[in-house]
Amino acid sequence: MKFCSNCGEPVVRRVPPGDSLPRDICDACGSIHYVNPKLVLGTIPVWEEGGQARLLLCRRAIEPRYGYWTLPAGFMENGESTGEAAARETLEEAGANIELESVFSMISVPYVNQVHVFYRARLLDLEFKPGVESLEVALFEESKLPWKDIAFRTVGVTLKHWFADHARGAFGFHAEDIK
Amino acid sequence: MKFCSNCGEPVVRRVPPGDSLPRDICDACGSIHYVNPKLVLGTIPVWEEGGQARLLLCRRAIEPRYGYWTLPAGFMENGESTGEAAARETLEEAGANIELESVFSMISVPYVNQVHVFYRARLLDLEFKPGVESLEVALFEESKLPWKDIAFRTVGVTLKHWFADHARGAFGFHAEDIK
């Protein structure tokens, strides 16, 4: 931030009285501008048939990580709940009709100031199709999953927990950090 | 937002190409300014002695909700993990030394663009003392809790879940929305 979003004057970076961290401060209008981590919400959409589980992944049509595979996910918007954000991103990126299940993972990524949260989800049909941010959308069983071409570490960690929990027949909640 | 934080020129609010929501856009430098929900992180610090559990609450010395009781919590900062934010807020507001346990609740509050997350925590000693944002800090057993003077609904919901889970002897993870 270089200029005050309230009055347009240049800001300076220093620790405000009573605070412990430097902020962007406007000495013209007195505004203090706080910047906080962003939430990324997504789902793990599953299609179970004949005793086999397959998960829905999207191949990214945008940077970062163009061409790599990811779970449907994106930035939570103001006015949404976490579940609404997860379902919206799943529809936008994968055109997928889902029923949301439990919150499955919450992974902090402090070096990019993000927290990624994934819900378990049940695909309601096979009518999915790529949105504008996806090159393709496909179902993968565990042995066919493109493990070397996963876009983000939070997605890889979430997928590993999902298959482990699925194998033992009980889904937990997984909170961890990637540093 | 009235002015571009990148170049200081006035912004206009409209839907960018390929987007579905209005954003603050700078036609001078091309910046699009996104605003997203904020994470509030806190803990439920417990002191167990003689078979009785007491929880640590802080009486707020700041607005909003000056004088009301809350769990120690506050805005997550850039560069932190969720657990680091929860522990820092507990130390700042209650001077409390804790050991973090599991993530206990995640509550969306879309009408204020926030998500509140609380960790279970074990008090390591009784050396707690109010920080600058607290009037006082005290331990409460369930029957003595100031239920009518709780500052925020996310805190009340979290406390109710905690005592219910404690009574049944098993702590879960609780995700819900307050609308």
Interface residues (C-beta under 8 A of the other chain):
Chain A: M1 K2 F3 C4 S5 N6 C7 G8 E9 P10 V11 G18 L21 D24 H33 Y34 V35 N36 P37 K38 L39 F75 M76 E77 N78 G79 E80 S81 T82 G83 E84 S102 V103 M106 S108 P110 Y111 N113 V115 V117 V132 F173 A175 D177 K179
Chain B: M1 K2 F3 C4 S5 N6 C7 G8 E9 P10 V11 G18 L21 D24 H33 Y34 V35 N36 P37 K38 L39 F75 M76 E77 N78 G79 E80 S81 T82 G83 E84 S102 V103 M106 S108 P110 Y111 N113 V115 V117 V132 F173 A175 D177 K179
